[in-house]
Amino acid sequence: MMGTTTNIVGAALPALPGVSPESLSAWFVERGEPAFRAKQILDWVWKKKATSFDEMTNLPAPLREKLAVSFRLTALTHAKTQGSEDTTRKFLFRLHDGRYIESVLIPANPALYGEKSDRRTLCVSSQVGCAYGCKFCASGLAGYTRNLDASEIAGQVLAAEQISGERVDNLVFMGMGEPMANFKSLMEAIALITGPETLHLGARHLTISTSGLAPQIRKLADHPQQIRLAISFHGATDEVRDRIMPVNKKYPVAELMDALAHWNSTKKQKLTLEYILIKGVNDELAQAAILARHARSIGAKVNLIPYNTVEGLEWERPAISHCRAFQDVLKKAGVTATLRIEKGHDIDAACGQLRLKQETAEGIV
Ligand code: SF4
């Protein structure tokens, strides 16, 4: 299923999905307008999901004109929807500078965190490309271009709801980019996503995934909101992790585990260790035994994901029977371990693949 839309966003005016309620109130006050105008705009942007300033009929026309020359209504242009048979949909968005990002809407989520649920989860991008260069990842292939700003992060949720006509219940920051490397914009976006006047999604429904930036893990652990955390672990020892995740040279396993122990002592939510199983790289059963020890020490659950083939990369998916044997080692050690058979396997669901194809086709990368 493919669809395109042609709504064009303007150049670099501030985009309303990135403007905080406080800044918006200040903007109106500076112009001698009553403060309740900010509430009206927030309703149009976040609740009614307006697609043009003309829709905002409870605002005087001259004020609508003033808004239209001061702000963009959206941060993203919907370029393409790609969907698979089980209705997982990937949205490709064009940014004001011609770059692309993607978000994936996953309708039911029985395997992701072991919870049986019919909730809709959106997988959100945080950067254009990624500087962390994990060897198995499409996003790392083309390198890092730039951080997304808060409007481009929060705007993905708004746009996904606009396009699908459905409410997003859960967010996972597992799309393109390392969210913890864009900490400031990430936290600004989260304030907008969780704010009562904006999207008002509970912090417990948000999961940040990181490749292991220990200082930011500690910072997030000390943040008052009960945001969830998932670690892209993918190797139980420095030897294996060094081979596939360059971030491990900076924050080796022991340092990462220290930061996770701090998280575990501060937060109520169970940590999740994500582990992509790659044939002959990290799938030895001895790794499973060490992984089980790590998981037990911080009360974490483990989410096993058989590797999704990425064009241009050499790695392979192990046999499912071997994945089950790996899972059994964890279970026998008393660790909750799920084996996730990727829903989006047929739509380039590994982060960054659709965007990479589009940018390659346009000669951007
Ligand atoms: S797995 Fe995550 S951190 Fe690693 S290169 Fe890909 S996007 Fe970056």
Boltz pocket constraint, residues with backbone or C-beta under 6 A from the ligand:
constraints:
  - pocket:
      binder: B
      contacts: [[A, 129], [A, 130], [A, 131], [A, 132], [A, 133], [A, 134], [A, 137], [A, 138], [A, 139], [A, 140], [A, 175], [A, 176], [A, 177], [A, 178], [A, 211], [A, 232], [A, 351]]
      max_distance: 6.0
